[in-house]
Amino acid sequence: MGENKKFVVDINPIYSGEKHSIDFSYRFLPEKIRQDILFEEEALIFGRIFEKTGGRTQNESYIELDISINALYKTFCARCSKEINETLALSLTFCVVSQLQNEENDDYIMAKNGIVEIDSLGEMLISLNLPFRSLCISDCKGLCTGCGANLNYEICTCKKDNFDPRLAILKKLLDKDEN
């Protein structure tokens, strides 16, 4: 994050039995994740960490994290390059553990020394859940490759005879199919 602020939740009170749940809420401006994504407003991360099943020890307790993320961002249509506003809304549940056998396990959130790093988790979840591409409308026609006209609003004025000479053989096949 740009300001190097960290938002963490200490779940040791759940492990010790002082509390059964901890609610949290955090706003932050996500880092620039991709060139085509711009966050102009802060994203909201909120949720609850709670003991689903108690145990006599920290390792016996089953703790869950319910997390929701709402983020507004600007991007561009993948076909016609029109600027569009999009919303990312997520609601996910994870099991929280104090240690992992396999460090590469994405099914669990590790609470090292009883601390859950909500800020880095939020950044990761936003990054992983952004769509690869966005469209202004589901049936966007895109831009004409010849004249650049936005085919959603304009009729192309290109000559249909313009084609790459390297594809002349394919054009002959198309002309033969039309006759």
Protein Blocks (a to p, Z undefined) as FASTA:
>chain_A
ZZlpacdddfklmmnomambdcdddddddddfbfkbccfbdcddddddddfbgcfbfklp
ccddddddddddddddfklopacdddddddddddddfbdfblklckbccdehhiacfklm
mmmmmmmmpcfbdcfbfklgbjafklopafklbccfbdfkbccfklmmmmmmmmmmmZZ
